Amino acid sequence: MTLDKILSIGGKPGLYKLLTQTRSGFVGESLLDGKRVTVSMRNNVSVLSEIAIYTLEEEVPLREIFQKIKEKEGGEKTKISHKAEKMDLEEYFFEILPNYDEDRVYASDIKKIIQWYNILVDNKITDFSETDTEETAIPATEEE
């Protein structure tokens, strides 16, 4: 399963797997407890594949951040808890993404990223590539 089927729903803890779309919204299944929830279009819903993190130069897709965490942690859960102190969270995130924009990425954002990564690992969702092919390693702007 890729990140385009994983949702964050405002006001609800954890992450949700998109099961089906309905006329008035969609049905999701919690990755924490497996409970199903119906969500209307009025709720604030974010698809993880569409989220990006600000750096000093550009925005980096969340999937790339998750991939860097996966490489750092060897595919395991993070050694740091999302409940750690602000300074510890920022130090950890600097190791992952040294040029992140400290003015626009808050400690609460870092907490969510770490918590989401650990939820995904718990659910054996560790494919953070953009597509299923290996062609993502070749830059699209390569000159011939």
N, C-alpha and C positions, 0 to 999 in steps of 0.2 A: 504494500500500500504506500502511496506517495503522499506528500504533504497537501496536495490539492483536494484531498478528501477529509482532511483534518481541520476542525473548526475550533475557534475560541468564541465563546458566547458571553457577551457582557453581562455581569451580575451573577454568573454561574461559575463555580470553581472547576478547574481542570480543563481538559480538552474533550472534544466530541468527534466521533466518526460519523460522516454524513451517510445516512442510510438511503433516504429517498426524499424527493421534493414533492411538496403538495401544492394545492392551489394557493394557499395562504401563507406558505412558509416551507418548512422541511422537518424531517424527523432525524434526530441524531441519537447516537448511543454513547454514553459516557465511557471514557477510557479508564476512569477511576473505579467505577462500581458496576458498569454494564447496564445501568438503567437507561431506558429510552425516554426522550423528551421531545415534545413538539414545540417548535419555535416559530413565531410569526415573523414576518418581514420587518416588523417594527423594532425588533431586538437588534442590538448592535452586535453583528456577527463578522468575524474576520477569518478568512481562509489562510492557513499558515503559509501557503505557497505565495501569497500576495504581500506578506509582511517583509519590510526591509529595515535595516538598522543604519542610522546616520553615521558616516565617518567624516573626516575633515575634507575628503575629496569627493565622495560619492555615497550612494546608498548601497549597502551590501544585503542581498537577499538572506532571509532567515535560514534557508536551507544551507547556505554556505557557512553560516555561524555554527549551525548544528554539526556540519561536517568537520569543522575545525575542532569543536569540542570532542567529537567522536574520535578524531585522530589523537588528541591530547590524552584522552581517558582510555584509549585502547578499546573503544566500543562499549565500555562499561558506564555505569552511572557516575555522575560527577563526584569528586572527593569532597567538594564544598556543598553545603546545604543551601537551599534558597532562603533559609532563615538566618543565614550568617550576617555578621555586622556589615554595614555599608562599605567600610574601607576594604574588608576582605573580599566582598563581591566585586568591587571595582578593580582590585589587584588581579583577581582571577580573570576578569573580563579583559584587562589589558594584555594578559598573556594570550588570550584568544584573538583579540582584535586590537592591536596596539594603537591604531589611529582612530578609534571611535570618538565621536563628538561628545565630550563630557557635558557640554551645555544643553544638548538635546536628547541624550540618552541618560535616563535617571536610574537610580538604584532599584526602583520598583520595576523598571523594564528588565534590568539584569536578573532580578528575582524571577520574573515570569519566564524568561528564556531558559534559565537553569531548571526551573520547575517543569516546564514543558518538555525539555530535553529528557529529563529523568522519567517523565510519564511515557514518552515515546519509547525509550529503552525498555521500560517495564513491559510494554505491550509489543515488544520485538519489532517496532517500526524504526528501522535504522537506515533505510535507503533514502538518503537526502539528495540524491542526484536529480537533475532537472528532468531527464528522460531515462528510459531503460537501456539506451545504447551507450557505447563507450565513446561516441563522437563528441561528447561534451568536453573532453580534454583538449580538443583542437580548437584554437581561438577562431571565432567567426570572422574576425577582421584580418585574417592572414592574407598577405599580398602574394600574388603569383609572379 
